[in-house]
Amino acid sequence: MKLNIQKTKSGYSLAFVLILGAFLVFCPFYSGPVVLAEDDVEDLNQDVSERQKEINELEKQVSTIEDEIAKKQQEEKSLNNQISVLDGEIKKTETKIQETELKIDTTKKEITVKEGEIKQKEAEINKQKEVLAEFIRIMYQQDQKSTAEMMFSNGSFSDYLNEMQNTETLENKGQEILEAVKQLKQDLAWQKQVLEAKRDSLQGLSDKLDISKSNLDEEKENKQQILGETQAQEDKYQALLEKARKEQESINVEIRDLEREIRKQLANRHEESDNQWDQIKGDGTLSWPVNPYKGISAYFMDPSYYSYFGVNHYAIDIPTSQGTPMYAPADGYVVRYRDAGYGYSYIMLMHANDLSTVYGHTSASFVSAGQYVTKGQVIGLSGGTPGTKGAGLMTTGPHLHLEVRVNGVPVDPLRYLPGL
């Protein structure tokens, strides 16, 4: 459509009036096209808000249950207390499952809202592009007129000046609409980033839900196993606990002897070029296998540990969530992975400078004996939650039991790790 620039009674040209009107209709600071009905968005946001309140309430319940479990763990270790702890862990896991399911539902609704916002932004951008294209077309036609044409097409010199002013106003408005399109595109890019983050969060929540359901099954199974083995009798439970203590002492000897045997083989085969153990690199320092952001719950040779379990603690305990990835603290070889089912499972690595490390209460291993691992490589998953695989009886909650040995002799791991 070709617009003739003509003076109106108000002193504005027809082109100026029409194009400016189009800008006012379609600019982003005016009402634009709505993809999601406002009522739908409001309902979704209200639903999300209500779900968040429920999530907050469940988080409080989890905290209360954890406090109850902690109190039981401070009491004398008995069958009744162990069953109470297991019941508490089961209740906590069930509550966390409810919480995660609510978070999944909430995230899905947030994704729906965000997808609607993105579609609306895209519609606004397309509409702005149409207006901008029409503006460019008309301004191009206006630019084709010579100064003489503009002067003679107007009734007076003042009309000509008015026309020039109108043209300048249009150019300024065109720049505004161009900047608006740029801003809309930036907003759209950000909205898409938020959407992608929420989708990643949804996947993470789904994975967490699967792990929680698996843990719940293990906790229930272990409770039944303990009740079956003890027949709900305290003396049988204490016998089972004593067996676990002796097993722990036996494992300590096993680890020591295993390392000494390997060191002996190293000495005998030192001259052989194909000796894989000679290829380990390292400077004698270690990195944290899990993030110690919660501090240390039991220290090396901790007297409170001995008072509770009746055995020495040749390690540090690092509180961390069940199923946390464990990273190799230095290059080395896998000496052994002991899979004891619901008993005490561990991974042992051998490093340079006569160092070795042990990771207790392991719930899963991604390595096997003889495999070479590099610093930072995931070797398995932590455990320690009573009633789960790899935890054994001598645990009070999820954590990593970390040992460091020099020539088979246990030493304080904190001497080789970065400061907290």
Beta strands, then each sheet from edge to edge (+ up, - down):
strand 1: 316-319
strand 2: 325-327
strand 3: 332-338
strand 4: 346-350
strand 5: 355-360
strand 6: 364-365
strand 7: 372-373
strand 8: 378-381
strand 9: 399-406
strand 10: 409-411
sheet 1: 1+ 9- 5+ 4- 3+ 7-
sheet 2: 1+ 9- 10+
sheet 3: 2+ 8- 6+
end
